[in-house]
Amino acid sequence: MRDPHSTPLAAAPECPAEPGPLPRCPVCAGTPERIAWRQRPGEPVVLVFDPCGHRWTSPAPPVLAVTL
């Protein structure tokens, strides 16, 4: 027997895909599948966007601050 208080389920409305958590490539504005990063002590950080392969380098080395 059907519950008289239940409502029939409706299909979810179409909605645009939410943007991913990764930032877009600054060169081609594509959405990357992943971002690899490389850094050597005292040098700027290099980000490599995959699959486009473009690279982005930070303008300066990051500053690490430790607080207690």
MOPAC internal coordinates of N, CA, C and O (Angstrom, degrees):
PM7 1SCF
backbone

  N    0.0000 0     0.00 0     0.00 0    0    0    0
  C    1.4445 1     0.00 0     0.00 0    1    0    0
  C    1.5265 1   109.05 1     0.00 0    2    1    0
  O    1.2310 1   120.70 1   -39.86 1    3    2    1
  N    1.2934 1   116.27 1   140.14 1    3    2    1
  C    1.4627 1   122.43 1  -176.94 1    5    3    2
  C    1.5225 1   110.65 1   -81.45 1    6    5    3
  O    1.2310 1   120.53 1   -39.62 1    7    6    5
  N    1.3308 1   116.59 1   140.38 1    7    6    5
  C    1.4611 1   122.06 1   178.14 1    9    7    6
  C    1.5303 1   108.66 1   -74.89 1   10    9    7
  O    1.2310 1   118.92 1   -58.17 1   11   10    9
  N    1.3128 1   119.67 1   121.83 1   11   10    9
  C    1.4624 1   121.10 1  -177.72 1   13   11   10
  C    1.5257 1   113.53 1   -70.45 1   14   13   11
  O    1.2310 1   119.76 1   164.47 1   15   14   13
  N    1.3281 1   118.07 1   -15.53 1   15   14   13
  C    1.4701 1   121.46 1  -177.83 1   17   15   14
  C    1.5310 1   112.90 1   -93.52 1   18   17   15
  O    1.2310 1   120.34 1   171.21 1   19   18   17
  N    1.3031 1   116.96 1    -8.79 1   19   18   17
  C    1.4599 1   118.80 1  -178.99 1   21   19   18
  C    1.5290 1   110.35 1   -83.09 1   22   21   19
  O    1.2310 1   121.13 1   -26.69 1   23   22   21
  N    1.3063 1   115.45 1   153.31 1   23   22   21
  C    1.4618 1   120.46 1   177.75 1   25   23   22
  C    1.5207 1   108.66 1  -111.59 1   26   25   23
  O    1.2310 1   119.69 1   -33.79 1   27   26   25
  N    1.3134 1   118.20 1   146.21 1   27   26   25
  C    1.4664 1   119.51 1   179.00 1   29   27   26
  C    1.5321 1   110.30 1   -67.46 1   30   29   27
  O    1.2310 1   121.09 1   -33.62 1   31   30   29
  N    1.3167 1   115.51 1   146.38 1   31   30   29
  C    1.4626 1   120.55 1   179.49 1   33   31   30
  C    1.5184 1   109.67 1   -78.08 1   34   33   31
  O    1.2310 1   121.27 1   -41.31 1   35   34   33
  N    1.3027 1   115.18 1   138.69 1   35   34   33
  C    1.4627 1   120.70 1   177.89 1   37   35   34
  C    1.5208 1   108.40 1  -110.65 1   38   37   35
  O    1.2310 1   120.70 1   -24.20 1   39   38   37
  N    1.3117 1   116.26 1   155.80 1   39   38   37
  C    1.4610 1   120.75 1   177.70 1   41   39   38
  C    1.5239 1   109.20 1   -67.03 1   42   41   39
  O    1.2310 1   121.01 1   -35.02 1   43   42   41
  N    1.3109 1   115.68 1   144.98 1   43   42   41
  C    1.4600 1   120.62 1   178.70 1   45   43   42
  C    1.5259 1   109.21 1   -66.23 1   46   45   43
  O    1.2310 1   119.98 1   -39.38 1   47   46   45
  N    1.3299 1   117.64 1   140.62 1   47   46   45
  C    1.4666 1   119.21 1   179.56 1   49   47   46
  C    1.5236 1   110.69 1   -68.56 1   50   49   47
  O    1.2310 1   121.56 1   -30.00 1   51   50   49
  N    1.3297 1   114.62 1   150.00 1   51   50   49
  C    1.4578 1   119.80 1   177.82 1   53   51   50
  C    1.5246 1   108.97 1   -67.35 1   54   53   51
  O    1.2310 1   120.77 1   -48.66 1   55   54   53
  N    1.3152 1   116.14 1   131.34 1   55   54   53
  C    1.4554 1   119.77 1   176.87 1   57   55   54
  C    1.5204 1   108.30 1  -136.88 1   58   57   55
  O    1.2310 1   120.14 1   -30.96 1   59   58   57
  N    1.3203 1   117.34 1   149.04 1   59   58   57
  C    1.4615 1   119.64 1  -179.85 1   61   59   58
  C    1.5226 1   110.77 1   -66.49 1   62   61   59
  O    1.2310 1   121.16 1   -29.69 1   63   62   61
  N    1.3064 1   115.38 1   150.31 1   63   62   61
  C    1.4599 1   120.07 1   178.85 1   65   63   62
  C    1.5189 1   110.04 1   -63.20 1   66   65   63
  O    1.2310 1   121.36 1   -39.68 1   67   66   65
  N    1.3189 1   115.00 1   140.32 1   67   66   65
  C    1.4617 1   119.07 1   177.92 1   69   67   66
  C    1.5222 1   109.26 1   -75.23 1   70   69   67
  O    1.2310 1   120.17 1   -32.81 1   71   70   69
  N    1.3258 1   117.28 1   147.19 1   71   70   69
  C    1.4561 1   119.13 1   178.10 1   73   71   70
  C    1.5318 1   110.05 1   -65.41 1   74   73   71
  O    1.2310 1   120.93 1   -32.16 1   75   74   73
  N    1.3131 1   115.83 1   147.84 1   75   74   73
  C    1.4556 1   120.21 1  -179.67 1   77   75   74
  C    1.5117 1   111.74 1   -73.25 1   78   77   75
  O    1.2310 1   120.66 1    -9.71 1   79   78   77
  N    1.3074 1   116.34 1   170.29 1   79   78   77
  C    1.4530 1   120.15 1  -179.11 1   81   79   78
  C    1.5310 1   113.55 1   -75.13 1   82   81   79
  O    1.2310 1   120.19 1   167.26 1   83   82   81
  N    1.3355 1   117.24 1   -12.74 1   83   82   81
  C    1.4613 1   120.26 1  -178.72 1   85   83   82
  C    1.5222 1   111.08 1   -88.61 1   86   85   83
  O    1.2310 1   120.45 1   -37.65 1   87   86   85
  N    1.3279 1   116.75 1   142.35 1   87   86   85
  C    1.4688 1   119.28 1   176.68 1   89   87   86
  C    1.5242 1   110.45 1   -70.83 1   90   89   87
  O    1.2310 1   120.98 1   -23.18 1   91   90   89
  N    1.3204 1   115.73 1   156.82 1   91   90   89
  C    1.4697 1   121.03 1   178.91 1   93   91   90
  C    1.5252 1   110.55 1   -74.07 1   94   93   91
  O    1.2310 1   120.96 1   -23.61 1   95   94   93
  N    1.3124 1   115.77 1   156.39 1   95   94   93
  C    1.4643 1   121.73 1   176.71 1   97   95   94
  C    1.5300 1   108.09 1   -65.60 1   98   97   95
  O    1.2310 1   119.27 1   -51.81 1   99   98   97
  N    1.3396 1   119.00 1   128.19 1   99   98   97
  C    1.4641 1   120.38 1  -179.44 1  101   99   98
  C    1.5270 1   113.68 1   -71.25 1  102  101   99
  O    1.2310 1   119.51 1   165.53 1  103  102  101
  N    1.3212 1   118.53 1   -14.47 1  103  102  101
  C    1.4665 1   121.68 1  -178.83 1  105  103  102
  C    1.5265 1   111.10 1   -88.49 1  106  105  103
  O    1.2310 1   120.36 1   126.86 1  107  106  105
  N    1.3456 1   116.92 1   -53.14 1  107  106  105
  C    1.4651 1   120.00 1  -175.10 1  109  107  106
  C    1.5287 1   113.05 1  -109.57 1  110  109  107
  O    1.2310 1   119.77 1   177.11 1  111  110  109
  N    1.3276 1   118.04 1    -2.89 1  111  110  109
  C    1.4724 1   124.40 1  -179.86 1  113  111  110
  C    1.5225 1   112.32 1    62.17 1  114  113  111
  O    1.2310 1   120.04 1  -160.07 1  115  114  113
  N    1.3329 1   117.53 1    19.93 1  115  114  113
  C    1.4607 1   120.99 1   176.62 1  117  115  114
  C    1.5189 1   111.17 1   -80.94 1  118  117  115
  O    1.2310 1   120.66 1   -22.71 1  119  118  117
  N    1.3274 1   116.35 1   157.29 1  119  118  117
  C    1.4519 1   121.29 1   177.13 1  121  119  118
  C    1.5257 1   108.27 1   -88.44 1  122  121  119
  O    1.2310 1   120.04 1   -60.55 1  123  122  121
  N    1.3298 1   117.54 1   119.45 1  123  122  121
  C    1.4621 1   119.36 1  -176.98 1  125  123  122
  C    1.5284 1   112.26 1   -79.58 1  126  125  123
  O    1.2310 1   121.08 1   -25.16 1  127  126  125
  N    1.3245 1   115.54 1   154.84 1  127  126  125
  C    1.4553 1   121.05 1   172.58 1  129  127  126
  C    1.5175 1   109.56 1   -80.42 1  130  129  127
  O    1.2310 1   121.16 1   146.87 1  131  130  129
  N    1.3147 1   115.39 1   -33.13 1  131  130  129
  C    1.4649 1   121.00 1   177.07 1  133  131  130
  C    1.5204 1   109.02 1  -159.32 1  134  133  131
  O    1.2310 1   121.16 1   -17.48 1  135  134  133
  N    1.3154 1   115.39 1   162.52 1  135  134  133
  C    1.4636 1   122.17 1   178.08 1  137  135  134
  C    1.5192 1   107.71 1  -129.65 1  138  137  135
  O    1.2310 1   121.17 1   -54.98 1  139  138  137
  N    1.3170 1   115.36 1   125.02 1  139  138  137
  C    1.4633 1   120.88 1   175.82 1  141  139  138
  C    1.5260 1   107.50 1  -100.00 1  142  141  139
  O    1.2310 1   120.42 1   -32.11 1  143  142  141
  N    1.3103 1   116.80 1   147.89 1  143  142  141
  C    1.4571 1   119.01 1   178.38 1  145  143  142
  C    1.5193 1   109.45 1  -131.77 1  146  145  143
  O    1.2310 1   121.85 1   -31.26 1  147  146  145
  N    1.3127 1   114.07 1   148.74 1  147  146  145
  C    1.4610 1   121.28 1   179.24 1  149  147  146
  C    1.5222 1   108.19 1  -135.24 1  150  149  147
  O    1.2310 1   121.46 1   -37.77 1  151  150  149
  N    1.3171 1   114.81 1   142.23 1  151  150  149
  C    1.4623 1   118.48 1   176.52 1  153  151  150
  C    1.5119 1   109.61 1  -153.92 1  154  153  151
  O    1.2310 1   121.80 1   -39.55 1  155  154  153
  N    1.3065 1   114.15 1   140.45 1  155  154  153
  C    1.4583 1   121.68 1   172.06 1  157  155  154
  C    1.5174 1   106.93 1  -112.93 1  158  157  155
  O    1.2310 1   119.50 1   -30.78 1  159  158  157
  N    1.3161 1   118.56 1   149.22 1  159  158  157
  C    1.4723 1   120.57 1  -178.61 1  161  159  158
  C    1.5284 1   111.76 1   -53.68 1  162  161  159
  O    1.2310 1   120.95 1   -49.53 1  163  162  161
  N    1.3344 1   115.79 1   130.47 1  163  162  161
  C    1.4596 1   121.54 1   177.94 1  165  163  162
  C    1.5157 1   115.29 1    78.98 1  166  165  163
  O    1.2310 1   119.68 1  -176.11 1  167  166  165
  N    1.3379 1   118.21 1     3.89 1  167  166  165
  C    1.4619 1   121.44 1  -179.88 1  169  167  166
  C    1.5240 1   109.79 1  -117.53 1  170  169  167
  O    1.2310 1   120.06 1   -22.55 1  171  170  169
  N    1.3462 1   117.50 1   157.45 1  171  170  169
  C    1.4675 1   120.29 1   178.11 1  173  171  170
  C    1.5288 1   112.34 1   -62.56 1  174  173  171
  O    1.2310 1   120.84 1   -21.49 1  175  174  173
  N    1.3048 1   116.00 1   158.51 1  175  174  173
  C    1.4615 1   122.66 1   177.54 1  177  175  174
  C    1.5271 1   108.91 1   -80.48 1  178  177  175
  O    1.2310 1   120.38 1   -41.54 1  179  178  177
  N    1.3352 1   116.87 1   138.46 1  179  178  177
  C    1.4604 1   122.30 1   177.29 1  181  179  178
  C    1.5292 1   107.36 1  -112.99 1  182  181  179
  O    1.2310 1   120.44 1   -56.77 1  183  182  181
  N    1.3380 1   116.77 1   123.23 1  183  182  181
  C    1.4537 1   122.38 1   175.47 1  185  183  182
  C    1.5217 1   108.66 1  -103.32 1  186  185  183
  O    1.2310 1   120.28 1   -44.41 1  187  186  185
  N    1.3411 1   117.06 1   135.59 1  187  186  185
  C    1.4585 1   122.21 1   177.82 1  189  187  186
  C    1.5209 1   107.21 1  -119.99 1  190  189  187
  O    1.2310 1   120.78 1   -60.78 1  191  190  189
  N    1.3313 1   116.11 1   119.22 1  191  190  189
  C    1.4602 1   122.28 1  -177.73 1  193  191  190
  C    1.5233 1   109.75 1   -89.84 1  194  193  191
  O    1.2310 1   120.65 1   -49.37 1  195  194  193
  N    1.3363 1   116.36 1   130.63 1  195  194  193
  C    1.4518 1   121.96 1  -178.86 1  197  195  194
  C    1.5226 1   108.44 1  -114.53 1  198  197  195
  O    1.2310 1   116.89 1   -49.44 1  199  198  197
  N    1.2752 1   123.52 1   130.56 1  199  198  197
  C    1.4559 1   130.14 1    20.32 1  201  199  198
  C    1.5314 1   114.78 1   -98.55 1  202  201  199
  O    1.2310 1   118.96 1   174.92 1  203  202  201
  N    1.3527 1   119.59 1    -5.08 1  203  202  201
  C    1.4739 1   119.30 1  -175.38 1  205  203  202
  C    1.5317 1   112.32 1   -69.70 1  206  205  203
  O    1.2310 1   119.86 1   152.34 1  207  206  205
  N    1.3406 1   117.87 1   -27.66 1  207  206  205
  C    1.4560 1   121.09 1   176.64 1  209  207  206
  C    1.5199 1   114.98 1    83.18 1  210  209  207
  O    1.2310 1   119.84 1  -177.87 1  211  210  209
  N    1.3373 1   117.91 1     2.13 1  211  210  209
  C    1.4605 1   119.51 1   178.53 1  213  211  210
  C    1.5269 1   110.26 1   -68.39 1  214  213  211
  O    1.2310 1   121.48 1   -27.64 1  215  214  213
  N    1.3272 1   114.77 1   152.36 1  215  214  213
  C    1.4647 1   120.94 1  -179.85 1  217  215  214
  C    1.5191 1   109.72 1  -118.02 1  218  217  215
  O    1.2310 1   120.96 1   -32.08 1  219  218  217
  N    1.3231 1   115.77 1   147.92 1  219  218  217
  C    1.4629 1   122.11 1   175.25 1  221  219  218
  C    1.5089 1   107.10 1  -134.71 1  222  221  219
  O    1.2310 1   120.38 1   -46.41 1  223  222  221
  N    1.3238 1   116.87 1   133.59 1  223  222  221
  C    1.4554 1   122.42 1  -179.73 1  225  223  222
  C    1.5169 1   108.99 1  -115.55 1  226  225  223
  O    1.2310 1   121.11 1   -44.81 1  227  226  225
  N    1.3363 1   115.49 1   135.19 1  227  226  225
  C    1.4653 1   119.42 1   178.18 1  229  227  226
  C    1.5234 1   108.87 1   -66.83 1  230  229  227
  O    1.2310 1   119.98 1   -28.20 1  231  230  229
  N    1.3230 1   117.64 1   151.80 1  231  230  229
  C    1.4590 1   120.03 1  -177.34 1  233  231  230
  C    1.5311 1   113.54 1   -68.31 1  234  233  231
  O    1.2310 1   119.87 1   156.76 1  235  234  233
  N    1.3220 1   117.85 1   -23.24 1  235  234  233
  C    1.4714 1   120.88 1  -178.76 1  237  235  234
  C    1.5102 1   109.22 1  -151.41 1  238  237  235
  O    1.2310 1   120.17 1   -20.38 1  239  238  237
  N    1.3554 1   117.29 1   159.62 1  239  238  237
  C    1.4444 1   119.14 1   176.22 1  241  239  238
  C    1.5365 1   110.61 1   -62.88 1  242  241  239
  O    1.2310 1   119.85 1   -34.71 1  243  242  241
  N    1.3351 1   117.89 1   145.29 1  243  242  241
  C    1.4632 1   119.37 1   177.72 1  245  243  242
  C    1.5235 1   110.87 1   -69.80 1  246  245  243
  O    1.2310 1   121.12 1   -26.82 1  247  246  245
  N    1.3052 1   115.47 1   153.18 1  247  246  245
  C    1.4592 1   121.85 1   178.66 1  249  247  246
  C    1.5241 1   107.46 1  -104.10 1  250  249  247
  O    1.2310 1   120.53 1   -54.84 1  251  250  249
  N    1.2959 1   116.58 1   125.16 1  251  250  249
  C    1.4617 1   121.54 1   179.39 1  253  251  250
  C    1.5220 1   108.36 1   -98.10 1  254  253  251
  O    1.2310 1   120.86 1   -56.59 1  255  254  253
  N    1.3161 1   115.96 1   123.41 1  255  254  253
  C    1.4603 1   121.10 1   178.19 1  257  255  254
  C    1.5185 1   108.80 1  -119.58 1  258  257  255
  O    1.2310 1   120.58 1   -50.74 1  259  258  257
  N    1.3055 1   116.50 1   129.26 1  259  258  257
  C    1.4577 1   121.27 1   177.89 1  261  259  258
  C    1.5082 1   108.46 1  -110.59 1  262  261  259
  O    1.2310 1   120.76 1   -54.33 1  263  262  261
  N    1.3193 1   116.15 1   125.67 1  263  262  261
  C    1.4599 1   120.48 1   178.41 1  265  263  262
  C    1.5228 1   108.70 1  -118.15 1  266  265  263
  O    1.2310 1   121.58 1   -32.06 1  267  266  265
  N    1.2910 1   114.59 1   147.94 1  267  266  265
  C    1.4749 1   119.82 1   179.02 1  269  267  266
  C    1.4883 1   110.82 1  -113.40 1  270  269  267
  O    1.2310 1   120.10 1   180.00 1  271  270  269

